[in-house]
Amino acid sequence: MVRFSPHFSSQFRESFVSIFGNRGSKAWYPGHMYKGVKKMQAKLAVVDCILEVHDARIPFSGRNPKFYSMLTAVKPHILILNKSDLIEHSQKKKIKEELRKRDIKNVIFTDCKASHRGGVSNIIPTAVELIKDPNNYARENATNFNLMVIGIPNVGKSSLINRMRNIHLNRKKASAVGATPGITKSVLEKIKISDDPLVYLYDTPGVIEPYIDNFEVALKLGVCRTLKDSLVGEELMSDYLLFWLNKHKNFRYVEYFGLPEATDDIRVVLVHIAKNQSLVKRIRNAEGSVVPVPDILSSANHFIRAFREGKFGKLLLDVDCIN
């Protein structure tokens, strides 16, 4: 049972300021990504519809409006919010309503790990309907279609492609899958995705804004693993998660880690985890002796991993955007 004093909430931070400082906005735009944008633009003439894949936990954070306008202004566009099993079903309607206000009308939620086909099976029919709509795009008599997959790193693009092939062609794998942002480097590889109708996909590497000017957006991207952990900082991300959980009165971390009570001090949490998990490192002190100390970095990774594994429940990090 979580012990929580009604007076303790006044001690929680109202805005995020970390003891680990602010690394500032970071550029994360590898060379293969810059070249990829140019190639994608050049290929638009033969693309019929754009599938933008994004993480359902951050449906509003990290989407690149400039990139979106460049590639989707003249083509039908579907926003696919993947990993939807990690948010509450009741939140999906509100997300769609808010996206519609932002002029994003075609939204499909997907979970590539689900045993049922779910939203994945709706992608091709929706794309074909948009392409054939004479008010949208003059290809109402088309019998074959080319789709382009875009999205920021590690949102499940490759898993989605493989799942689509499995559903429509009964083939298991077409694209490499990995947990490291930016794993897909081959640009515009044409992949057959369906026989009836005949549909091909151009796979692309994930693309993110070259400069993130919103500190919290960078942290959300980090904890969702669309930016490399080492780039954002594990201790900083764990502190942000603690801030977010307390702000939204989610104190599951207290029971999960066996803390005596909720706290706004990430050092208390990380030291506690280090002691319980025997996470120690040895350093040489001022006297020259080697002494054991809590391994804060390993503890931070432990805290972040608990979030990613759903130990704190199904969390929509962009929940403030719909409330």
Residue pairs with C-beta under 8 A, 6 or more apart in sequence:
1 255
2 251
2 252
2 254
2 255
2 261
2 262
3 254
3 260
3 261
3 262
4 251
4 254
4 261
4 262
5 261
8 261
8 262
9 246
11 264
12 243
12 246
12 247
12 264
13 243
13 246
13 247
13 264
16 215
16 216
16 219
16 239
16 240
16 243
18 236
18 239
18 240
18 243
18 266
19 239
19 266
19 267
20 233
20 235
20 236
20 239
20 266
21 236
22 215
23 232
23 233
23 236
24 215
25 211
25 212
25 213
25 214
25 215
25 218
26 211
26 212
26 218
26 227
26 231
26 232
27 210
27 211
28 208
28 210
28 212
28 227
28 228
28 231
29 208
29 210
30 182
32 182
32 185
32 187
32 205
33 182
33 205
33 206
33 207
33 208
34 210
35 187
36 187
36 204
36 205
36 207
37 67
37 70
37 207
39 187
39 188
40 71
40 148
40 150
40 187
40 188
40 202
40 204
41 70
41 71
43 148
43 188
43 202
44 71
44 74
44 75
44 148
46 146
47 75
47 146
47 147
47 148
47 202
48 75
48 76
48 127
48 131
48 137
48 139
48 142
48 145
48 146
48 147
49 75
49 76
49 77
49 78
49 127
49 130
49 131
49 145
49 147
49 148
50 71
50 72
50 75
50 76
50 77
50 78
50 147
50 148
50 150
51 78
51 80
51 123
51 127
51 147
51 148
51 149
51 150
51 201
52 63
52 68
52 72
52 77
52 78
52 79
52 80
52 150
52 151
53 80
53 82
53 149
53 150
53 151
53 155
53 156
53 157
53 160
54 62
54 63
54 79
54 80
54 81
54 82
54 151
54 152
54 155
55 62
55 81
55 82
55 83
55 152
55 155
55 156
55 224
55 226
56 81
56 82
56 83
56 84
56 86
56 87
56 95
56 109
56 316
57 83
57 86
57 87
57 220
57 224
57 315
57 316
57 317
57 318
58 220
58 221
58 224
58 226
58 317
58 318
59 81
59 95
59 99
59 316
59 318
59 321
60 98
60 99
60 318
60 321
61 214
61 216
61 217
61 220
61 221
61 317
61 318
62 152
62 208
62 209
62 212
62 217
62 220
62 221
62 226
63 152
64 152
64 207
64 208
64 209
66 209
67 150
67 207
67 209
68 77
71 148
71 150
75 137
76 106
76 127
76 130
76 131
76 133
76 136
76 137
77 104
77 106
78 106
78 107
78 108
78 123
78 126
78 127
78 130
79 99
79 104
79 106
79 107
79 108
80 107
80 108
80 109
80 110
80 119
80 123
80 160
81 95
81 107
81 108
81 109
81 110
82 110
82 111
82 112
82 155
82 156
82 157
82 159
82 160
83 111
83 112
83 155
83 156
84 92
84 109
84 110
84 111
84 119
85 111
85 113
85 114
85 314
86 310
86 314
86 315
87 314
87 315
87 316
88 314
88 316
91 316
91 319
91 322
92 109
94 322
95 107
95 316
95 322
96 107
97 322
98 321
98 322
99 105
99 107
106 126
106 130
108 119
108 122
108 123
108 126
109 118
109 119
110 118
110 119
110 120
110 123
110 156
110 160
110 163
111 118
111 119
111 120
112 120
112 156
112 159
112 160
112 162
112 163
113 159
117 167
120 160
120 163
120 164
120 167
121 167
123 164
124 164
124 168
124 193
124 194
124 197
124 199
127 145
127 147
127 199
128 145
128 197
128 199
130 136
130 137
131 137
131 139
131 142
131 145
132 139
132 140
132 142
133 140
134 140
139 145
143 197
143 198
144 197
144 198
144 199
144 200
145 197
145 198
145 199
145 200
146 190
146 199
146 200
146 201
146 202
147 193
147 199
147 200
147 201
147 202
148 201
148 202
148 204
149 157
149 160
149 161
149 201
149 202
149 203
149 204
150 204
150 207
151 157
151 206
151 207
152 206
152 207
152 208
152 221
152 226
153 181
153 182
153 183
153 205
153 206
153 208
153 226
153 227
154 179
154 180
154 181
154 182
154 183
154 206
154 224
154 225
154 226
155 206
155 226
157 175
157 184
157 203
157 204
157 206
158 175
158 176
158 177
158 178
158 183
158 184
158 203
159 177
161 174
161 175
161 191
161 193
161 201
161 203
162 172
162 173
162 174
162 175
162 177
164 193
164 194
164 201
165 171
165 172
165 173
165 174
165 191
165 192
165 193
166 172
168 193
168 194
168 195
168 199
169 192
169 193
169 194
169 195
174 191
175 184
175 189
175 191
175 203
176 183
176 184
177 183
179 225
180 228
181 206
181 225
181 226
181 227
181 228
182 205
182 206
184 203
184 204
184 205
184 206
185 205
186 203
186 205
187 204
187 205
188 202
188 203
188 204
189 202
189 203
190 200
190 201
190 202
191 200
191 201
191 202
191 203
192 199
192 200
192 201
193 199
193 200
193 201
206 226
208 221
208 226
208 227
212 218
212 221
216 240
218 227
218 232
219 232
219 236
219 237
219 240
220 317
220 318
221 227
221 232
222 229
222 231
222 232
222 233
222 236
222 237
222 240
223 237
223 240
223 241
223 304
223 307
223 308
223 317
224 317
225 308
229 237
229 301
229 304
234 297
234 300
234 301
234 304
235 266
235 270
235 296
235 297
235 300
237 300
237 304
238 266
238 269
238 270
238 299
238 300
238 303
238 304
239 266
241 303
241 304
241 307
242 253
242 263
242 264
242 266
242 269
242 303
243 264
244 315
244 317
245 251
245 252
245 253
245 312
246 262
246 264
248 319
250 312
250 313
250 315
251 262
252 311
252 312
252 313
253 259
253 269
253 303
253 306
253 311
253 312
254 261
254 262
256 306
256 311
256 312
257 269
257 272
257 273
257 276
257 303
257 306
258 272
258 276
259 268
259 269
259 272
263 269
267 296
269 299
269 303
270 294
270 296
270 299
270 300
270 303
271 294
271 296
271 299
273 279
273 299
273 302
273 303
274 280
274 294
274 295
274 296
274 298
274 299
275 294
277 298
277 299
277 302
279 294
279 295
279 298
279 299
279 302
280 292
280 293
280 294
280 295
281 292
281 293
281 295
281 298
282 290
282 291
282 292
282 293
283 290
283 291
283 293
284 290
284 291
285 291
306 312
307 315
316 322
